[in-house]
């Protein structure tokens, strides 16, 4: 593992950028931490050089956001990491916020994206997503960070998985609370996601895109991925029947298999 920073963005490189292997950049969801991708690291590291980074405002990255903040700014941060590592092109894999940033990157810098994987992403404002984020913001504003973190699994994971893994979730809570971004940062990141709308521009994204979604996602309706599949010129839609918004954690073997097959060109 080789760590570094690019304009205040903390990143880590797993592997050797000079060995000729394809490079995969992983972009997390709203939480922003590259550690989110732990369940994917073994499968990816066998075949690729992997770059993880913490989103601006989260994890070990600088806390100050761009002003105004936007998904386009999140995409530009991926470019900053790539430039710091002298990467002209790479595969980009993003979950929710990270997937939306990948779409924005493919629009703004099509020459930088080899293949794109969007996990539980969307292309335009959605009433259900708005309702979920409104609820989370009310928790954060009215009850505080601890209440927000405690409720977070309800939006991320299936009910039966939460029941089985309740002890693990309880043990992780203090860490998530201690490392929670400043409340103003979280509000701005959520607003950036709610403002995101590139629906009319989707036909301009030419790179191959894997749209990976879970049918039981509580936060992002699977219809959002279906719409992306309808409007993107070169899209593969892969729907997992169970696993929730965080099915990369709850069903990693299923996701990893589809992910590696797509990135290695075994699927369209």
Secondary structure, 3 states (H helix, E strand, C coil): CEEEEECCEEEEEECCCCCCCCEEEEECCCCCCHHHHHHHHHHHHCCCEEEEECCCCCCCCCCCCCCCCCHHHHHHHHHHHHHHCCCCCEEEEEECHHHHHHHHHHHHCHHHEEEEEEECCCCCCCHHHHHHHHHHHHHHHHHCHHHHHHHHHHHHCCHHHHHHCHHHHHHHHHHHHHCCCCHHHHHHHHHHHHHCCCHHHHHHCCCEEEEEEECCCCCCCHHHHHHHHHHCCCEEEEEECCCCCCHHHHCHHHHHHHHHHHHCCCCC
